[in-house]
Amino acid sequence: MIVEDPFDWLSVPETRASQRQSLDALAKHNEQVQKHAADVLSRAADAAKQAGVPCDTMQVANARPYQAIIAAASDRGCDLIVMGSHGRGGLSAVVLGSVTNKVLTHTKTPVLVYR
């Protein structure tokens, strides 16, 4: 599952010409994100198929990725959520937050974190 972070509208300038450029940039950004996500999911599905493991992929846009992950796991009746950890520590972990940490603290489904 890939959860996309929506475009940051706070960075959109005020003028009409700038807004048009921003909308064009948004469309291009969304297209690139969707293409990249589809490629990553396709490679994951192919690897799972070669290993004989059932795999179902999905792509979701959500400003709160942890909520989308939890909802998908719940909707699909998953008995385990597997997530990676970037291993950030110290101030980076505090300032940046962690989707994995939020999933761990908000879900009732067991979570396996790979580092």
N, CA, C and O atoms as CSV, one atom per row, in Angstrom:
chain,resi,resn,atom,element,x,y,z
A,1,MET,N,N,0.845,-1.168,0.000
A,1,MET,CA,C,0.000,0.000,0.000
A,1,MET,C,C,0.888,1.227,0.000
A,1,MET,O,O,1.871,1.294,0.738
A,2,ILE,N,N,0.545,2.181,-0.816
A,2,ILE,CA,C,1.230,3.468,-0.834
A,2,ILE,C,C,0.211,4.538,-0.511
A,2,ILE,O,O,-0.864,4.589,-1.107
A,3,VAL,N,N,0.553,5.387,0.433
A,3,VAL,CA,C,-0.303,6.513,0.790
A,3,VAL,C,C,0.406,7.780,0.353
A,3,VAL,O,O,1.516,8.067,0.800
A,4,GLU,N,N,-0.239,8.535,-0.520
A,4,GLU,CA,C,0.339,9.772,-1.038
A,4,GLU,C,C,0.013,10.925,-0.109
A,4,GLU,O,O,-1.085,11.013,0.440
A,5,ASP,N,N,0.983,11.803,0.056
A,5,ASP,CA,C,0.768,13.025,0.810
A,5,ASP,C,C,0.247,14.077,-0.162
A,5,ASP,O,O,0.898,14.323,-1.178
A,6,PRO,N,N,-0.893,14.707,0.101
A,6,PRO,CA,C,-1.457,15.685,-0.820
A,6,PRO,C,C,-0.535,16.881,-1.046
A,6,PRO,O,O,0.346,17.170,-0.238
A,7,PHE,N,N,-0.761,17.563,-2.163
A,7,PHE,CA,C,-0.004,18.753,-2.547
A,7,PHE,C,C,-0.130,19.834,-1.473
A,7,PHE,O,O,-1.202,20.014,-0.894
A,8,ASP,N,N,0.950,20.545,-1.212
A,8,ASP,CA,C,0.977,21.603,-0.196
A,8,ASP,C,C,0.425,22.907,-0.776
A,8,ASP,O,O,1.140,23.635,-1.465
A,9,TRP,N,N,-0.839,23.195,-0.496
A,9,TRP,CA,C,-1.477,24.397,-1.035
A,9,TRP,C,C,-1.003,25.673,-0.368
A,9,TRP,O,O,-1.256,26.759,-0.891
A,10,LEU,N,N,-0.328,25.586,0.762
A,10,LEU,CA,C,0.190,26.793,1.416
A,10,LEU,C,C,1.284,27.448,0.591
A,10,LEU,O,O,1.584,28.626,0.785
A,11,SER,N,N,1.882,26.702,-0.325
A,11,SER,CA,C,2.957,27.259,-1.141
A,11,SER,C,C,2.452,27.879,-2.445
A,11,SER,O,O,3.258,28.334,-3.256
A,12,VAL,N,N,1.133,27.905,-2.662
A,12,VAL,CA,C,0.577,28.452,-3.899
A,12,VAL,C,C,0.550,29.980,-3.836
A,12,VAL,O,O,-0.039,30.546,-2.915
A,13,PRO,N,N,1.188,30.663,-4.814
A,13,PRO,CA,C,1.198,32.123,-4.837
A,13,PRO,C,C,-0.193,32.711,-5.086
A,13,PRO,O,O,-1.123,31.998,-5.464
A,14,GLU,N,N,-0.316,34.010,-4.868
A,14,GLU,CA,C,-1.607,34.697,-4.933
A,14,GLU,C,C,-2.040,35.131,-6.339
A,14,GLU,O,O,-3.244,35.176,-6.593
A,15,THR,N,N,-1.136,35.452,-7.259
A,15,THR,CA,C,-1.518,35.996,-8.564
A,15,THR,C,C,-2.125,34.916,-9.449
A,15,THR,O,O,-1.856,33.728,-9.274
A,16,ARG,N,N,-2.963,35.354,-10.420
A,16,ARG,CA,C,-3.614,34.398,-11.320
A,16,ARG,C,C,-2.602,33.610,-12.146
A,16,ARG,O,O,-2.727,32.394,-12.287
A,17,ALA,N,N,-1.607,34.295,-12.687
A,17,ALA,CA,C,-0.589,33.608,-13.487
A,17,ALA,C,C,0.152,32.588,-12.619
A,17,ALA,O,O,0.409,31.463,-13.048
A,18,SER,N,N,0.479,32.984,-11.432
A,18,SER,CA,C,1.183,32.079,-10.526
A,18,SER,C,C,0.287,30.920,-10.119
A,18,SER,O,O,0.757,29.793,-9.962
A,19,GLN,N,N,-0.998,31.190,-9.948
A,19,GLN,CA,C,-1.927,30.120,-9.592
A,19,GLN,C,C,-2.028,29.105,-10.730
A,19,GLN,O,O,-2.081,27.900,-10.487
A,20,ARG,N,N,-2.055,29.595,-11.981
A,20,ARG,CA,C,-2.111,28.699,-13.148
A,20,ARG,C,C,-0.865,27.825,-13.183
A,20,ARG,O,O,-0.949,26.624,-13.437
A,21,GLN,N,N,0.292,28.434,-12.926
A,21,GLN,CA,C,1.544,27.679,-12.891
A,21,GLN,C,C,1.505,26.648,-11.768
A,21,GLN,O,O,1.974,25.521,-11.929
A,22,SER,N,N,0.945,27.043,-10.639
A,22,SER,CA,C,0.855,26.126,-9.511
A,22,SER,C,C,-0.076,24.964,-9.814
A,22,SER,O,O,0.213,23.824,-9.450
A,23,LEU,N,N,-1.194,25.246,-10.481
A,23,LEU,CA,C,-2.118,24.174,-10.855
A,23,LEU,C,C,-1.475,23.219,-11.854
A,23,LEU,O,O,-1.677,22.007,-11.786
A,24,ASP,N,N,-0.693,23.783,-12.789
A,24,ASP,CA,C,0.039,22.937,-13.733
A,24,ASP,C,C,1.065,22.082,-12.998
A,24,ASP,O,O,1.230,20.898,-13.291
A,25,ALA,N,N,1.754,22.701,-12.036
A,25,ALA,CA,C,2.747,21.969,-11.237
A,25,ALA,C,C,2.056,20.873,-10.428
A,25,ALA,O,O,2.586,19.770,-10.289
A,26,LEU,N,N,0.878,21.177,-9.898
A,26,LEU,CA,C,0.118,20.182,-9.137
A,26,LEU,C,C,-0.243,18.993,-10.017
A,26,LEU,O,O,-0.077,17.842,-9.613
A,27,ALA,N,N,-0.736,19.270,-11.217
A,27,ALA,CA,C,-1.124,18.189,-12.127
A,27,ALA,C,C,0.087,17.327,-12.472
A,27,ALA,O,O,-0.005,16.100,-12.480
A,28,LYS,N,N,1.216,17.965,-12.754
A,28,LYS,CA,C,2.435,17.226,-13.088
A,28,LYS,C,C,2.930,16.423,-11.873
A,28,LYS,O,O,3.338,15.268,-12.004
A,29,HIS,N,N,2.885,17.046,-10.709
A,29,HIS,CA,C,3.290,16.367,-9.480
A,29,HIS,C,C,2.433,15.127,-9.240
A,29,HIS,O,O,2.956,14.043,-8.979
A,30,ASN,N,N,1.126,15.292,-9.328
A,30,ASN,CA,C,0.208,14.169,-9.103
A,30,ASN,C,C,0.456,13.040,-10.100
A,30,ASN,O,O,0.432,11.864,-9.737
A,31,GLU,N,N,0.693,13.405,-11.352
A,31,GLU,CA,C,0.964,12.408,-12.387
A,31,GLU,C,C,2.255,11.630,-12.073
A,31,GLU,O,O,2.299,10.406,-12.200
A,32,GLN,N,N,3.297,12.360,-11.662
A,32,GLN,CA,C,4.568,11.703,-11.339
A,32,GLN,C,C,4.439,10.810,-10.107
A,32,GLN,O,O,4.984,9.707,-10.075
A,33,VAL,N,N,3.720,11.286,-9.099
A,33,VAL,CA,C,3.533,10.491,-7.878
A,33,VAL,C,C,2.767,9.211,-8.203
A,33,VAL,O,O,3.145,8.127,-7.758
A,34,GLN,N,N,1.701,9.339,-8.972
A,34,GLN,CA,C,0.896,8.161,-9.329
A,34,GLN,C,C,1.709,7.162,-10.139
A,34,GLN,O,O,1.614,5.954,-9.920
A,35,LYS,N,N,2.512,7.667,-11.079
A,35,LYS,CA,C,3.335,6.789,-11.913
A,35,LYS,C,C,4.381,6.070,-11.057
A,35,LYS,O,O,4.579,4.863,-11.194
A,36,HIS,N,N,5.042,6.810,-10.184
A,36,HIS,CA,C,6.059,6.205,-9.321
A,36,HIS,C,C,5.431,5.161,-8.397
A,36,HIS,O,O,5.968,4.065,-8.240
A,37,ALA,N,N,4.304,5.500,-7.793
A,37,ALA,CA,C,3.629,4.568,-6.887
A,37,ALA,C,C,3.208,3.299,-7.627
A,37,ALA,O,O,3.374,2.194,-7.111
A,38,ALA,N,N,2.665,3.456,-8.835
A,38,ALA,CA,C,2.245,2.290,-9.619
A,38,ALA,C,C,3.444,1.403,-9.937
A,38,ALA,O,O,3.328,0.177,-9.920
A,39,ASP,N,N,4.590,2.009,-10.228
A,39,ASP,CA,C,5.809,1.248,-10.516
A,39,ASP,C,C,6.281,0.476,-9.284
A,39,ASP,O,O,6.617,-0.705,-9.377
A,40,VAL,N,N,6.306,1.146,-8.136
A,40,VAL,CA,C,6.736,0.498,-6.892
A,40,VAL,C,C,5.788,-0.647,-6.530
A,40,VAL,O,O,6.233,-1.734,-6.162
A,41,LEU,N,N,4.498,-0.401,-6.635
A,41,LEU,CA,C,3.524,-1.442,-6.303
A,41,LEU,C,C,3.610,-2.616,-7.274
A,41,LEU,O,O,3.454,-3.769,-6.872
A,42,SER,N,N,3.854,-2.330,-8.533
A,42,SER,CA,C,3.983,-3.388,-9.538
A,42,SER,C,C,5.194,-4.271,-9.239
A,42,SER,O,O,5.110,-5.496,-9.326
A,43,ARG,N,N,6.316,-3.647,-8.888
A,43,ARG,CA,C,7.517,-4.423,-8.545
A,43,ARG,C,C,7.284,-5.270,-7.288
A,43,ARG,O,O,7.731,-6.414,-7.213
A,44,ALA,N,N,6.590,-4.703,-6.313
A,44,ALA,CA,C,6.296,-5.457,-5.082
A,44,ALA,C,C,5.384,-6.645,-5.389
A,44,ALA,O,O,5.605,-7.745,-4.882
A,45,ALA,N,N,4.366,-6.430,-6.212
A,45,ALA,CA,C,3.443,-7.506,-6.574
A,45,ALA,C,C,4.164,-8.598,-7.355
A,45,ALA,O,O,3.913,-9.784,-7.141
A,46,ASP,N,N,5.059,-8.203,-8.262
A,46,ASP,CA,C,5.829,-9.183,-9.029
A,46,ASP,C,C,6.728,-10.016,-8.117
A,46,ASP,O,O,6.813,-11.234,-8.271
A,47,ALA,N,N,7.397,-9.360,-7.166
A,47,ALA,CA,C,8.270,-10.077,-6.226
A,47,ALA,C,C,7.461,-11.046,-5.377
A,47,ALA,O,O,7.892,-12.171,-5.128
A,48,ALA,N,N,6.288,-10.608,-4.934
A,48,ALA,CA,C,5.430,-11.485,-4.132
A,48,ALA,C,C,4.972,-12.686,-4.957
A,48,ALA,O,O,4.964,-13.817,-4.471
A,49,LYS,N,N,4.595,-12.432,-6.194
A,49,LYS,CA,C,4.131,-13.516,-7.067
A,49,LYS,C,C,5.244,-14.541,-7.288
A,49,LYS,O,O,4.998,-15.746,-7.238
A,50,GLN,N,N,6.465,-14.066,-7.532
A,50,GLN,CA,C,7.600,-14.975,-7.740
A,50,GLN,C,C,7.890,-15.797,-6.481
A,50,GLN,O,O,8.360,-16.931,-6.568
A,51,ALA,N,N,7.607,-15.220,-5.318
A,51,ALA,CA,C,7.827,-15.934,-4.058
A,51,ALA,C,C,6.634,-16.797,-3.664
A,51,ALA,O,O,6.679,-17.498,-2.653
A,52,GLY,N,N,5.562,-16.749,-4.463
A,52,GLY,CA,C,4.375,-17.543,-4.167
A,52,GLY,C,C,3.545,-16.984,-3.023
A,52,GLY,O,O,2.822,-17.719,-2.349
A,53,VAL,N,N,3.654,-15.675,-2.809
A,53,VAL,CA,C,2.929,-15.018,-1.718
A,53,VAL,C,C,1.781,-14.207,-2.311
A,53,VAL,O,O,1.997,-13.409,-3.223
A,54,PRO,N,N,0.560,-14.401,-1.802
A,54,PRO,CA,C,-0.552,-13.587,-2.298
A,54,PRO,C,C,-0.304,-12.112,-1.985
A,54,PRO,O,O,0.185,-11.773,-0.907
A,55,CYS,N,N,-0.639,-11.250,-2.920
A,55,CYS,CA,C,-0.380,-9.818,-2.741
A,55,CYS,C,C,-1.500,-9.010,-3.372
A,55,CYS,O,O,-1.897,-9.256,-4.512
A,56,ASP,N,N,-1.997,-8.055,-2.626
A,56,ASP,CA,C,-3.016,-7.135,-3.114
A,56,ASP,C,C,-2.470,-5.731,-2.881
A,56,ASP,O,O,-2.088,-5.395,-1.760
A,57,THR,N,N,-2.431,-4.913,-3.919
A,57,THR,CA,C,-1.868,-3.571,-3.776
A,57,THR,C,C,-2.954,-2.516,-3.869
A,57,THR,O,O,-4.017,-2.744,-4.446
A,58,MET,N,N,-2.670,-1.361,-3.294
A,58,MET,CA,C,-3.586,-0.232,-3.395
A,58,MET,C,C,-2.817,1.065,-3.214
A,58,MET,O,O,-1.763,1.100,-2.579
A,59,GLN,N,N,-3.363,2.123,-3.780
A,59,GLN,CA,C,-2.760,3.447,-3.699
A,59,GLN,C,C,-3.828,4.406,-3.203
A,59,GLN,O,O,-4.935,4.444,-3.739
A,60,VAL,N,N,-3.491,5.189,-2.166
A,60,VAL,CA,C,-4.463,6.071,-1.529
A,60,VAL,C,C,-3.844,7.447,-1.322
A,60,VAL,O,O,-2.663,7.552,-0.991
A,61,ALA,N,N,-4.625,8.494,-1.513
A,61,ALA,CA,C,-4.183,9.857,-1.182
A,61,ALA,C,C,-4.839,10.241,0.135
A,61,ALA,O,O,-6.061,10.170,0.266
A,62,ASN,N,N,-4.033,10.647,1.109
A,62,ASN,CA,C,-4.571,11.012,2.415
A,62,ASN,C,C,-3.568,11.906,3.125
A,62,ASN,O,O,-2.373,11.612,3.138
A,63,ALA,N,N,-4.042,12.984,3.711
A,63,ALA,CA,C,-3.169,13.902,4.443
A,63,ALA,C,C,-2.640,13.271,5.723
A,63,ALA,O,O,-1.636,13.726,6.270
A,64,ARG,N,N,-3.302,12.236,6.200
A,64,ARG,CA,C,-2.871,11.524,7.411
A,64,ARG,C,C,-2.649,10.058,7.044
A,64,ARG,O,O,-3.540,9.227,7.215
A,65,PRO,N,N,-1.450,9.745,6.537
A,65,PRO,CA,C,-1.188,8.390,6.057
A,65,PRO,C,C,-1.467,7.300,7.086
A,65,PRO,O,O,-1.947,6.225,6.725
A,66,TYR,N,N,-1.177,7.555,8.349
A,66,TYR,CA,C,-1.402,6.521,9.361
A,66,TYR,C,C,-2.875,6.125,9.419
A,66,TYR,O,O,-3.194,4.956,9.641
A,67,GLN,N,N,-3.778,7.093,9.220
A,67,GLN,CA,C,-5.209,6.776,9.245
A,67,GLN,C,C,-5.602,5.918,8.050
A,67,GLN,O,O,-6.422,5.009,8.175
A,68,ALA,N,N,-5.019,6.206,6.897
A,68,ALA,CA,C,-5.313,5.416,5.700
A,68,ALA,C,C,-4.806,3.989,5.855
A,68,ALA,O,O,-5.472,3.041,5.440
A,69,ILE,N,N,-3.635,3.836,6.450
A,69,ILE,CA,C,-3.063,2.501,6.665
A,69,ILE,C,C,-3.938,1.698,7.615
A,69,ILE,O,O,-4.248,0.536,7.350
A,70,ILE,N,N,-4.331,2.311,8.711
A,70,ILE,CA,C,-5.176,1.629,9.697
A,70,ILE,C,C,-6.527,1.270,9.093
A,70,ILE,O,O,-7.026,0.163,9.295
A,71,ALA,N,N,-7.118,2.200,8.353
A,71,ALA,CA,C,-8.424,1.949,7.725
A,71,ALA,C,C,-8.332,0.803,6.711
A,71,ALA,O,O,-9.208,-0.060,6.668
A,72,ALA,N,N,-7.278,0.797,5.904
A,72,ALA,CA,C,-7.118,-0.266,4.904
A,72,ALA,C,C,-6.959,-1.614,5.584
A,72,ALA,O,O,-7.557,-2.600,5.153
A,73,ALA,N,N,-6.168,-1.669,6.634
A,73,ALA,CA,C,-5.970,-2.925,7.362
A,73,ALA,C,C,-7.288,-3.410,7.960
A,73,ALA,O,O,-7.598,-4.601,7.915
A,74,SER,N,N,-8.052,-2.492,8.515
A,74,SER,CA,C,-9.334,-2.840,9.114
A,74,SER,C,C,-10.337,-3.289,8.047
A,74,SER,O,O,-11.001,-4.312,8.209
A,75,ASP,N,N,-10.445,-2.525,6.962
A,75,ASP,CA,C,-11.398,-2.841,5.891
A,75,ASP,C,C,-11.118,-4.194,5.245
A,75,ASP,O,O,-12.041,-4.893,4.825
A,76,ARG,N,N,-9.851,-4.554,5.168
A,76,ARG,CA,C,-9.471,-5.799,4.507
A,76,ARG,C,C,-9.293,-6.964,5.478
A,76,ARG,O,O,-8.928,-8.067,5.072
A,77,GLY,N,N,-9.554,-6.717,6.760
A,77,GLY,CA,C,-9.461,-7.784,7.748
A,77,GLY,C,C,-8.044,-8.298,7.969
A,77,GLY,O,O,-7.849,-9.478,8.257
A,78,CYS,N,N,-7.067,-7.428,7.836
A,78,CYS,CA,C,-5.671,-7.836,8.016
A,78,CYS,C,C,-5.405,-8.199,9.472
A,78,CYS,O,O,-5.944,-7.581,10.390
A,79,ASP,N,N,-4.566,-9.209,9.666
A,79,ASP,CA,C,-4.213,-9.588,11.031
A,79,ASP,C,C,-2.812,-9.106,11.409
A,79,ASP,O,O,-2.351,-9.348,12.524
A,80,LEU,N,N,-2.133,-8.423,10.477
A,80,LEU,CA,C,-0.814,-7.875,10.748
A,80,LEU,C,C,-0.532,-6.730,9.792
A,80,LEU,O,O,-0.830,-6.823,8.601
A,81,ILE,N,N,0.037,-5.655,10.306
A,81,ILE,CA,C,0.511,-4.542,9.485
A,81,ILE,C,C,2.036,-4.594,9.545
A,81,ILE,O,O,2.613,-4.612,10.632
A,82,VAL,N,N,2.688,-4.618,8.388
A,82,VAL,CA,C,4.144,-4.631,8.330
A,82,VAL,C,C,4.601,-3.290,7.790
A,82,VAL,O,O,4.162,-2.851,6.726
A,83,MET,N,N,5.496,-2.639,8.539
A,83,MET,CA,C,5.977,-1.311,8.154
A,83,MET,C,C,7.478,-1.231,8.336
A,83,MET,O,O,8.064,-1.952,9.144
A,84,GLY,N,N,8.085,-0.349,7.575
A,84,GLY,CA,C,9.507,-0.087,7.719
A,84,GLY,C,C,9.726,1.089,8.650
A,84,GLY,O,O,8.834,1.905,8.884
A,85,SER,N,N,10.936,1.150,9.171
A,85,SER,CA,C,11.337,2.268,10.013
A,85,SER,C,C,12.599,2.857,9.421
A,85,SER,O,O,13.519,2.126,9.054
A,86,HIS,N,N,12.646,4.169,9.329
A,86,HIS,CA,C,13.847,4.828,8.806
A,86,HIS,C,C,14.942,4.862,9.855
A,86,HIS,O,O,16.094,5.160,9.542
A,87,GLY,N,N,14.598,4.563,11.080
A,87,GLY,CA,C,15.599,4.541,12.126
A,87,GLY,C,C,16.079,5.905,12.555
A,87,GLY,O,O,17.174,6.038,13.101
A,88,ARG,N,N,15.266,6.927,12.312
A,88,ARG,CA,C,15.665,8.263,12.748
A,88,ARG,C,C,15.621,8.334,14.263
A,88,ARG,O,O,14.733,7.769,14.902
A,89,GLY,N,N,16.566,9.016,14.813
A,89,GLY,CA,C,16.596,9.153,16.258
A,89,GLY,C,C,16.771,10.597,16.657
A,89,GLY,O,O,16.893,11.483,15.811
A,90,GLY,N,N,16.780,10.818,17.928
A,90,GLY,CA,C,17.029,12.156,18.457
A,90,GLY,C,C,15.999,13.166,18.010
A,90,GLY,O,O,14.805,12.873,17.949
A,91,LEU,N,N,16.473,14.361,17.697
A,91,LEU,CA,C,15.595,15.470,17.331
A,91,LEU,C,C,14.814,15.186,16.053
A,91,LEU,O,O,13.657,15.593,15.945
A,92,SER,N,N,15.414,14.500,15.083
A,92,SER,CA,C,14.703,14.186,13.835
A,92,SER,C,C,13.442,13.395,14.103
A,92,SER,O,O,12.402,13.669,13.503
A,93,ALA,N,N,13.513,12.425,14.987
A,93,ALA,CA,C,12.339,11.602,15.301
A,93,ALA,C,C,11.263,12.438,15.976
A,93,ALA,O,O,10.076,12.217,15.738
A,94,VAL,N,N,11.650,13.385,16.806
A,94,VAL,CA,C,10.686,14.211,17.519
A,94,VAL,C,C,10.058,15.239,16.589
A,94,VAL,O,O,8.838,15.404,16.577
A,95,VAL,N,N,10.882,15.928,15.813
A,95,VAL,CA,C,10.395,17.005,14.950
A,95,VAL,C,C,9.616,16.454,13.762
A,95,VAL,O,O,8.539,16.962,13.451
A,96,LEU,N,N,10.131,15.435,13.097
A,96,LEU,CA,C,9.497,14.921,11.901
A,96,LEU,C,C,8.288,14.041,12.198
A,96,LEU,O,O,7.410,13.892,11.348
A,97,GLY,N,N,8.233,13.463,13.382
A,97,GLY,CA,C,7.156,12.532,13.679
A,97,GLY,C,C,7.402,11.238,12.944
A,97,GLY,O,O,8.422,11.095,12.270
A,98,SER,N,N,6.504,10.308,13.058
A,98,SER,CA,C,6.694,9.021,12.424
A,98,SER,C,C,5.347,8.389,12.114
A,98,SER,O,O,4.518,8.193,13.003
A,99,VAL,N,N,5.141,8.072,10.844
A,99,VAL,CA,C,3.906,7.392,10.456
A,99,VAL,C,C,3.846,6.032,11.164
A,99,VAL,O,O,2.796,5.619,11.658
A,100,THR,N,N,4.977,5.359,11.200
A,100,THR,CA,C,5.009,4.061,11.862
A,100,THR,C,C,4.618,4.189,13.329
A,100,THR,O,O,3.833,3.391,13.839
A,101,ASN,N,N,5.160,5.183,13.996
A,101,ASN,CA,C,4.831,5.397,15.403
A,101,ASN,C,C,3.342,5.687,15.585
A,101,ASN,O,O,2.724,5.194,16.528
A,102,LYS,N,N,2.769,6.478,14.692
A,102,LYS,CA,C,1.339,6.793,14.790
A,102,LYS,C,C,0.484,5.562,14.547
A,102,LYS,O,O,-0.537,5.371,15.208
A,103,VAL,N,N,0.898,4.723,13.600
A,103,VAL,CA,C,0.161,3.476,13.380
A,103,VAL,C,C,0.248,2.605,14.631
A,103,VAL,O,O,-0.750,2.046,15.085
A,104,LEU,N,N,1.461,2.499,15.182
A,104,LEU,CA,C,1.650,1.690,16.392
A,104,LEU,C,C,0.756,2.135,17.541
A,104,LEU,O,O,0.224,1.307,18.280
A,105,THR,N,N,0.594,3.450,17.688
A,105,THR,CA,C,-0.158,3.958,18.834
A,105,THR,C,C,-1.656,4.069,18.599
A,105,THR,O,O,-2.411,4.252,19.554
A,106,HIS,N,N,-2.111,3.964,17.344
A,106,HIS,CA,C,-3.537,4.161,17.078
A,106,HIS,C,C,-4.282,2.920,16.581
A,106,HIS,O,O,-5.506,2.953,16.457
A,107,THR,N,N,-3.577,1.844,16.300
A,107,THR,CA,C,-4.256,0.660,15.778
A,107,THR,C,C,-4.361,-0.437,16.834
A,107,THR,O,O,-3.579,-0.504,17.783
A,108,LYS,N,N,-5.355,-1.288,16.630
A,108,LYS,CA,C,-5.495,-2.466,17.487
A,108,LYS,C,C,-4.895,-3.686,16.804
A,108,LYS,O,O,-4.747,-4.742,17.419
A,109,THR,N,N,-4.549,-3.534,15.520
A,109,THR,CA,C,-3.940,-4.608,14.757
A,109,THR,C,C,-2.454,-4.693,15.102
A,109,THR,O,O,-1.788,-3.662,15.202
A,110,PRO,N,N,-1.926,-5.898,15.285
A,110,PRO,CA,C,-0.484,-6.015,15.542
A,110,PRO,C,C,0.338,-5.407,14.392
A,110,PRO,O,O,-0.055,-5.486,13.228
A,111,VAL,N,N,1.471,-4.805,14.735
A,111,VAL,CA,C,2.336,-4.164,13.748
A,111,VAL,C,C,3.743,-4.739,13.864
A,111,VAL,O,O,4.311,-4.793,14.954
A,112,LEU,N,N,4.299,-5.168,12.737
A,112,LEU,CA,C,5.674,-5.626,12.677
A,112,LEU,C,C,6.485,-4.519,12.021
A,112,LEU,O,O,6.209,-4.140,10.883
A,113,VAL,N,N,7.480,-4.000,12.724
A,113,VAL,CA,C,8.312,-2.915,12.206
A,113,VAL,C,C,9.660,-3.478,11.808
A,113,VAL,O,O,10.363,-4.080,12.620
A,114,TYR,N,N,10.014,-3.275,10.541
A,114,TYR,CA,C,11.300,-3.726,10.028
A,114,TYR,C,C,12.246,-2.542,9.934
A,114,TYR,O,O,11.912,-1.499,9.372
A,115,ARG,N,N,13.433,-2.724,10.495
A,115,ARG,CA,C,14.413,-1.642,10.436
A,115,ARG,C,C,15.623,-2.087,9.683
A,115,ARG,O,O,16.569,-1.315,9.522
